[in-house]
Amino acid sequence: MSVLFNGQVRYANPAALALATRTHPDNDAASLLPYDLVEHIGTLLDHGRQEDHWEYLYRANVLRCSLYCLEDIGVCHVYLKDLTTQYAAETLLSHHTLHDMLTGLPNQRAFNAQLGATLARGEPATVLLLHLDRFRSLMETLGHASGEPLLRAVAARLARIPGYAVHRFEGALFAVFCPHLTDAKQLAQLAEQIKAQMVPAFHIDGRELTFSFSMGASCAPEDGGDAATLLRRADTALQHVKREGGNAFQRYFPALDAQAVERLELEHALAHAAERGELTLHYQPQFRVCDGSMLGVEALVRWRHPTRGEIPLTDFIPLAEASGAIVAIGEWVLHTACQRAQAWQAAGLPPLTIAVNLSPRHFRSPVLVSRIASSLANSGLAARWLELEITESTAMHDIEQATATLDQLKALGIQIALDDFGTGHSALAWLRHFPIDKLKLDQGFVRSMQHDPANAAIVRAVVALGREMGLIVLAEGVEETSQLAMLRAMRCDQVQGFLFSKPLTEAQLLDRLGTLPRQGAASVPEKTGGIHAHQDARVYPIRP
């Protein structure tokens, strides 16, 4: 447009007229001009300048005015540009830069900015990290499509907590920014509020599912004076909670750093334990109830660290699962167990079934079947003397894949046992589809069945179920003669536990096999808790 110094429009081109009518049908070009145009013209003339640029709001539109003064002819050229769409895109981009697109919550960049500004002012603050327990299991079981609605539902619940800004970082990790909050009691109360929000079940894909949080916190200034340190230490506390089983809250304390370093060192050492000869197998005998014969042994891995000595199973097995080392350890156990079992037979000892536990991660390995076939071939052990144990939860994780894998293992001639039966979530309708040979009754039921009628009823029902389905039932954790008497009365097939033998070294097992009476010898009286093994291979059948 061409405009006089007093703001009067002398000429408006078609584009200006089109812009005016687009913003409102009754507008003319002059109505588009900024209200302070004359003021801007005067400022330019007073300072000997010729041009100026600024943005202003006209109705719901953002316009940009470019002003060029031609003082010698007393006219200004005014160019207007509609920036509304550009501004909307930039606003949306700015929002997305600081917000999570899935949940709408502020993201980690927004969190870091707020935390950094608070710390720069020297103000106290708390970082609270939340990780959704069992989220990975949901994704693996039901797929990624189920994960997104769950995260949105979780975010909606967290947003209900008053007074605190909840952020989503990535995956199943959330954070709560708590400026000025350092009181331990108030922090614990906030953790309880979050736990309470997670109590009602979530409805995902037609299923009712419950979830919880592992929570870790750090406080400024005592736990750190910069964002990176506070986040790292809050994560250290969170990881401690996850290792303890989740669904809890832990504030950082310095000893956790030492634990984290120790765990890292153990993880590194565990990765090389097999090649350094630090792993060994112990063997816990399994017995037949009806005649007391030793039928087989369960191979149990042990780790002797060169400087720390024997590492408890409860320490290194979860570490191996988390780090992925469990697959290599599992392959070593399988290879060694097959070699030793065949070596015993070659030495003239009676054949024993050797049972090996498969971890969930190992069971899902795509090369599992081929590696087991190689272990059998390299050792020379006949497949019928190898028994593989998987837990209920492992079998039910992916039923179709589990069935396919078990079918391939059965095709090799291997025996399959379902371990810790009764503690998982298997459905009887699926149980009959699994090509299994044995149910291993969880020791928790066995140990309490004398004093808990409900558990006794469960044991009785599992034994009857096994009999009806043609499966062996083995009771684990038998420690008292009264338990053995109840199992015998229920017609349970097999037992193992400290009543008969603790896990033995190979030397102890061979010594025991060499001193036990041969077939036909009478069992030790029940009051002593002893059960004998036979020396003749013919009394070691796969089924009772």
C-alpha positions in Angstrom: 0.0 0.0 0.0 1.0 3.6 -0.6 0.3 5.7 2.5 0.7 9.5 3.3 2.6 10.6 6.4 -0.7 11.1 8.2 -1.7 7.5 7.6 -4.2 8.1 4.8 -4.2 5.3 2.2 -3.5 6.5 -1.4 -3.3 3.1 -3.0 -3.9 -0.5 -2.1 -3.0 -3.4 -4.4 -5.3 -6.4 -4.9 -3.3 -8.5 -2.5 -3.9 -6.0 0.3 -7.7 -5.9 -0.5 -7.8 -9.7 -0.5 -6.1 -9.9 2.9 -8.5 -7.3 4.3 -11.6 -9.2 3.1 -10.1 -12.6 4.3 -9.9 -11.3 7.8 -13.4 -9.8 7.7 -15.8 -9.4 4.7 -16.6 -5.7 5.5 -12.9 -4.7 5.9 -11.1 -2.3 3.6 -7.4 -2.1 3.2 -7.0 0.9 5.6 -8.5 -1.2 8.4 -5.5 -3.5 8.2 -3.0 -0.8 9.1 -1.5 -0.9 12.6 -3.0 1.7 15.0 0.5 3.1 15.7 1.5 3.5 12.0 1.6 7.4 12.2 3.7 7.2 15.3 6.2 4.9 13.6 6.4 7.2 10.6 7.1 10.2 12.8 9.9 8.3 14.6 11.6 7.4 11.3 11.4 11.0 10.1 12.7 12.4 13.4 15.7 10.1 13.4 16.5 10.3 9.7 15.7 6.6 9.1 13.9 5.2 6.2 12.5 1.8 7.2 11.0 -0.1 10.1 9.6 -3.6 10.7 7.3 -4.9 13.4 4.5 -7.4 14.1 1.1 -6.7 15.6 -2.2 -8.5 16.3 -5.2 -7.7 14.1 -8.3 -9.5 15.3 -7.2 -13.2 15.4 -4.4 -12.6 12.9 -0.7 -11.9 13.4 0.5 -9.4 10.7 4.0 -8.1 9.9 4.3 -4.5 8.8 7.3 -3.4 6.7 7.5 0.4 6.4 9.6 2.4 3.9 9.5 6.2 4.0 10.2 8.3 0.9 10.6 11.7 2.5 11.3 13.5 -0.7 7.8 12.8 -2.1 5.9 12.6 1.3 4.8 9.0 0.8 5.4 5.7 2.6 5.2 2.2 1.1 3.6 -0.3 3.5 3.9 -4.0 3.0 1.7 -6.3 5.1 2.2 -10.1 5.5 -0.1 -12.5 7.3 2.1 -14.6 9.7 -0.8 -16.3 11.5 -0.2 -19.8 10.0 3.6 -19.4 10.6 3.0 -18.3 14.2 0.7 -21.3 14.8 3.3 -23.7 13.5 6.0 -22.1 15.5 3.8 -22.2 18.7 3.0 -25.8 18.1 6.7 -26.6 17.5 7.6 -24.7 20.7 5.0 -26.7 22.6 6.3 -30.0 21.1 9.8 -29.0 22.0 8.8 -28.9 25.7 6.0 -31.5 25.8 5.7 -35.2 25.2 3.5 -35.8 22.1 2.0 -39.1 23.4 0.8 -37.9 26.9 0.8 -34.1 26.6 3.0 -33.9 29.7 6.0 -31.6 29.8 9.1 -33.5 28.7 12.7 -33.9 30.0 13.8 -30.7 28.2 11.2 -28.7 30.2 12.2 -30.6 33.3 15.9 -29.8 32.9 15.1 -26.1 32.2 13.0 -25.7 35.4 15.4 -27.6 37.5 18.4 -25.7 36.1 16.7 -22.3 36.8 15.8 -23.4 40.3 19.3 -24.5 41.1 20.8 -21.4 39.5 18.8 -19.3 42.0 20.2 -21.4 44.9 16.8 -22.7 45.8 16.2 -26.2 47.2 14.4 -28.8 45.1 13.7 -32.5 44.9 13.9 -34.8 41.8 11.5 -37.8 41.9 11.9 -40.4 39.2 9.1 -42.9 38.5 9.5 -46.1 36.4 6.5 -48.2 35.5 7.0 -51.7 36.8 6.5 -54.6 34.4 6.0 -52.2 31.4 8.4 -54.2 29.3 6.6 -57.4 30.0 3.3 -55.8 28.8 5.0 -54.7 25.6 6.5 -58.1 24.9 3.2 -59.9 25.7 0.5 -57.6 24.2 2.6 -55.5 21.8 3.5 -51.9 21.5 -0.1 -50.9 20.6 -1.1 -51.7 24.2 1.7 -49.7 25.7 0.6 -46.3 24.3 -2.9 -46.3 25.9 -1.4 -47.4 29.2 1.1 -44.6 29.2 -1.7 -42.0 28.4 -3.8 -43.4 31.2 -0.9 -43.3 33.7 -0.1 -39.7 32.7 -3.7 -38.7 33.3 -3.6 -40.2 36.8 -0.3 -38.5 37.6 -1.7 -35.2 36.4 -4.3 -35.3 39.2 -1.6 -34.9 41.9 -2.0 -31.3 43.0 0.9 -28.9 43.4 3.6 -30.7 41.4 4.6 -30.7 37.8 4.8 -34.3 36.3 7.0 -34.9 33.3 7.4 -37.8 31.0 11.0 -38.5 30.0 11.0 -41.6 27.7 9.5 -45.1 27.6 8.0 -45.8 31.0 10.0 -43.2 32.9 8.3 -40.2 34.5 9.6 -37.5 36.7 8.1 -35.1 39.3 9.7 -31.7 39.8 9.4 -30.6 43.4 10.7 -27.1 44.0 11.3 -26.2 47.7 10.4 -29.8 48.8 13.2 -31.4 50.8 11.3 -32.6 53.9 11.5 -36.3 54.2 8.0 -36.7 55.6 6.4 -34.7 52.8 8.4 -36.5 50.2 7.2 -39.9 51.6 3.6 -38.6 51.6 4.0 -37.6 47.9 5.2 -41.1 47.1 2.2 -42.5 48.9 -0.1 -40.3 46.8 1.4 -41.6 43.6 1.1 -45.2 44.8 -2.6 -44.6 45.6 -3.2 -43.3 42.1 -2.0 -46.6 40.7 -4.2 -48.8 42.9 -7.3 -49.0 40.6 -6.8 -51.4 37.7 -6.2 -50.1 34.2 -8.4 -51.4 31.3 -6.1 -52.2 28.4 -7.4 -54.1 25.3 -10.3 -55.5 27.3 -8.1 -56.6 30.1 -7.9 -55.4 33.7 -4.2 -54.9 34.5 -2.6 -53.4 37.6 0.7 -51.6 37.6 3.0 -49.9 40.1 5.9 -47.6 40.2 9.5 -47.9 41.3 10.4 -44.5 42.7 13.8 -42.9 43.5 14.5 -39.4 44.7 17.4 -37.0 45.3 17.4 -33.6 46.9 19.3 -30.4 46.4 21.5 -29.2 47.8 22.5 -32.2 50.0 22.5 -34.8 47.2 24.0 -32.5 44.5 24.1 -29.0 43.2 23.6 -29.6 39.5 20.9 -31.3 37.4 23.0 -34.1 36.1 24.1 -35.2 39.5 20.6 -35.0 41.0 19.2 -37.1 38.1 21.9 -39.7 38.3 21.5 -40.1 42.0 17.7 -40.3 41.8 18.2 -43.0 39.2 20.6 -44.8 41.5 17.8 -44.9 44.1 15.2 -46.0 41.5 17.4 -48.8 40.3 17.8 -50.0 43.9 14.0 -50.2 44.2 13.7 -52.1 40.9 16.3 -54.7 42.1 14.3 -55.2 45.3 11.1 -56.0 43.4 9.6 -52.5 42.6 6.4 -50.9 43.9 8.4 -48.9 46.5 10.1 -45.5 47.2 13.7 -44.9 48.0 15.5 -41.6 48.6 19.2 -41.5 47.6 21.8 -42.1 50.2 25.6 -42.3 49.5 25.9 -46.1 50.2 23.8 -46.7 47.1 26.6 -45.4 44.9 28.9 -48.1 46.4 26.3 -50.7 45.8 25.9 -49.5 42.1 29.7 -49.7 41.6 29.8 -53.2 43.2 27.0 -54.3 40.9 28.8 -53.0 37.9 32.0 -54.8 38.9 30.0 -58.0 39.5 28.3 -57.7 36.1 31.6 -57.4 34.4 33.1 -60.3 36.3 30.0 -62.5 35.6 30.3 -61.9 31.9 33.7 -63.7 32.0 33.0 -66.2 34.8 32.5 -69.2 32.6 35.6 -68.8 30.5 37.7 -68.2 33.7 36.5 -71.5 35.2 34.6 -69.8 38.0 31.3 -71.6 37.5 30.6 -75.0 38.8 27.5 -77.3 39.1 26.0 -78.7 42.2 23.4 -81.5 41.9 20.3 -82.0 44.0 19.0 -85.6 43.9 15.4 -86.4 43.0 13.7 -89.5 44.4 10.7 -91.7 43.6 8.2 -91.8 46.5 6.9 -95.3 46.1 10.2 -97.2 46.4 12.8 -94.5 47.4 14.9 -94.9 44.2 17.0 -92.0 43.1 15.8 -91.0 39.6 17.9 -88.0 38.7 19.5 -84.8 39.8 18.8 -81.1 39.2 21.8 -79.2 38.0 22.3 -76.0 39.9 24.9 -73.4 38.9 27.3 -71.9 41.5 29.7 -69.0 41.1 32.9 -68.7 43.0 34.5 -65.3 42.5 38.3 -65.3 42.7 38.3 -62.6 45.5 34.8 -62.5 46.9 34.3 -66.2 47.2 30.9 -67.9 46.7 28.4 -65.4 45.3 24.8 -66.1 46.4 22.4 -67.2 43.7 20.0 -64.4 44.8 22.7 -61.9 43.9 24.1 -63.1 40.6 21.1 -64.8 38.8 19.0 -61.5 38.8 22.2 -59.7 37.6 22.7 -62.2 34.9 19.1 -61.9 33.8 19.3 -58.1 33.7 22.6 -58.0 31.9 21.8 -60.7 29.4 24.7 -62.9 30.6 22.1 -65.5 31.7 22.0 -66.9 28.1 25.7 -67.6 28.0 25.6 -69.1 31.5 22.6 -71.2 30.6 24.4 -72.6 27.6 27.4 -73.4 29.8 25.2 -75.2 32.3 23.6 -77.3 29.5 26.9 -78.2 27.9 28.5 -79.1 31.3 25.5 -81.0 32.6 25.3 -83.2 29.4 29.0 -83.9 29.5 29.0 -84.9 33.2 25.9 -87.1 32.9 27.4 -88.9 30.0 30.7 -89.2 31.8 29.0 -90.9 34.8 27.3 -93.4 32.5 30.6 -94.1 30.8 32.2 -94.8 34.2 29.7 -97.5 34.8 27.3 -95.6 37.1 23.6 -96.0 36.6 22.0 -93.5 34.3 20.4 -90.5 35.9 18.1 -88.0 34.4 19.7 -84.6 34.7 17.4 -81.6 34.9 18.5 -78.1 33.8 16.6 -74.9 34.4 16.0 -72.6 31.4 15.7 -68.9 32.2 13.0 -66.9 30.4 15.5 -65.1 28.3 17.4 -68.3 27.4 14.1 -70.0 26.5 13.3 -67.3 24.0 16.7 -67.5 22.4 16.3 -68.2 18.6 19.3 -70.7 18.7 18.1 -72.6 21.8 17.1 -75.8 20.1 20.2 -76.0 17.9 22.5 -75.3 20.8 20.8 -78.1 22.9 21.1 -80.5 20.0 24.8 -79.6 19.7 25.3 -80.2 23.5 23.7 -83.6 23.3 25.7 -84.6 20.1 29.0 -83.3 21.5 28.6 -85.1 24.8 27.1 -88.3 23.5 24.3 -88.2 26.1 21.0 -89.7 24.9 18.3 -87.1 24.8 16.0 -89.1 27.1 18.3 -88.4 30.0 18.0 -84.7 29.7 15.1 -82.8 31.3 14.6 -79.1 30.8 12.6 -77.0 33.3 10.7 -73.9 32.4 8.5 -71.8 34.7 4.8 -71.3 34.2 5.3 -67.6 33.5 7.9 -68.4 30.9 5.5 -70.8 29.1 2.6 -68.3 29.2 4.6 -65.3 28.1 4.0 -66.2 24.4 2.0 -69.3 24.3 2.3 -70.0 20.5 6.0 -69.5 20.5 6.5 -71.5 23.7 4.5 -74.4 22.2 6.5 -74.3 19.0 9.8 -74.3 20.9 8.7 -77.1 23.3 7.5 -79.2 20.3 11.0 -78.9 18.7 12.6 -79.9 22.0 10.3 -82.9 22.4 11.2 -83.9 18.9 14.8 -84.3 20.1 13.6 -86.8 22.7 14.1 -84.4 25.7 11.9 -84.5 28.8 10.1 -81.2 29.7 9.1 -80.1 33.2 6.9 -77.1 34.2 8.7 -75.6 37.2 7.2 -73.8 40.2 3.8 -75.0 39.2 1.0 -73.2 41.0 2.7 -69.8 41.3 2.2 -68.6 37.8 -0.9 -67.8 35.7 -1.2 -70.8 33.4 -4.7 -71.8 32.3 -5.6 -75.5 32.4 -7.0 -75.1 28.9 -3.5 -74.3 27.7 -1.7 -76.7 29.9 -2.9 -79.7 27.9 -1.5 -78.2 24.7 2.1 -78.0 26.1 4.1 -81.1 25.4 5.3 -81.5 29.0 6.1 -84.6 31.0 6.3 -83.3 34.6 4.8 -80.7 36.9 7.1 -79.5 39.6 5.0 -78.4 42.6 6.3 -75.1 44.1 8.0 -75.6 47.5 5.9 -72.8 49.0 2.8 -75.1 48.9 4.7 -78.1 50.2 6.3 -76.4 53.2 3.1 -74.9 54.5 0.6 -77.7 53.6 0.7 -79.2 57.1 -0.6 -76.1 58.7 -2.6 -74.6 55.8 -5.6 -76.6 54.6 -5.9 -74.5 51.5 -2.3 -75.2 50.4 -2.8 -78.9 51.2 -5.9 -78.9 49.0 -3.8 -77.3 46.2 -1.1 -80.0 46.5 -3.7 -82.7 46.4 -5.4 -81.2 43.4 -2.2 -80.8 41.4 -1.2 -84.4 42.1 -4.7 -85.6 41.0 -4.4 -83.3 37.9 -1.0 -84.8 37.0 -2.4 -88.3 37.4 -5.4 -87.6 35.1 -3.2 -86.0 32.5 -0.5 -88.7 32.6 2.1 -86.3 34.0 4.7 -86.9 36.7 4.3 -84.7 39.7 7.4 -83.8 41.7 7.2 -81.9 45.0 10.0 -79.5 45.7 11.3 -78.3 49.1 10.4 -81.4 51.2 12.1 -80.9 54.5 10.1 -83.0 57.1 9.1 -86.6 57.3 5.5 -85.5 58.0 5.5 -83.7 54.6 6.7 -86.9 52.9 4.0 -88.9 54.6 1.3 -86.5 53.3 2.7 -86.6 49.8 2.9 -90.4 49.9 -0.8 -90.5 51.0 -1.7 -88.2 48.1 0.2 -90.6 45.7 2.7 -87.9 44.6 5.3 -89.4 42.2 8.6 -87.8 43.0 10.2 -85.5 45.6 13.4 -83.5 46.3 14.5 -81.4 49.2 16.8 -81.1 52.2 15.0 -84.1 53.9 16.8 -86.3 51.4 19.8 -84.3 50.3 21.1 -80.8 49.9 22.7 -79.9 46.5 25.9 -81.9 46.2 29.2 -81.3 44.5 30.0 -83.8 41.9 32.4 -85.6 44.2 29.8 -85.8 46.9 27.2 -87.1 44.4 29.6 -89.8 43.1 30.5 -90.8 46.6 26.8 -91.2 47.5 26.1 -93.2 44.4 29.0 -95.4 45.1 27.8 -96.2 48.7 24.1 -96.6 48.1 22.7 -100.2 48.1 21.7 -101.9 44.9 18.3 -102.7 43.6 16.0 -104.5 46.0 17.6 -103.0 49.2 15.2 -101.8 51.7 14.7 -98.0 52.2 16.0 -96.3 55.3 13.1 -96.1 57.8 11.0 -93.0 57.2 11.8 -91.5 60.6 15.4 -90.9 59.5 14.3 -89.1 56.4 16.5 -91.1 54.1 15.7 -92.5 50.7 18.0 -94.8 48.8 19.0 -94.9 45.2 19.3 -98.1 43.2 22.5 -99.0 41.3 20.8 -100.7 38.4 20.0 -98.4 35.5 16.8 -100.3 34.8 15.1 -98.8 37.8 15.6 -95.3 36.7 12.6 -94.9 34.3 11.5 -91.5 32.9 8.0 -92.1 34.2 7.0 -93.8 37.5 
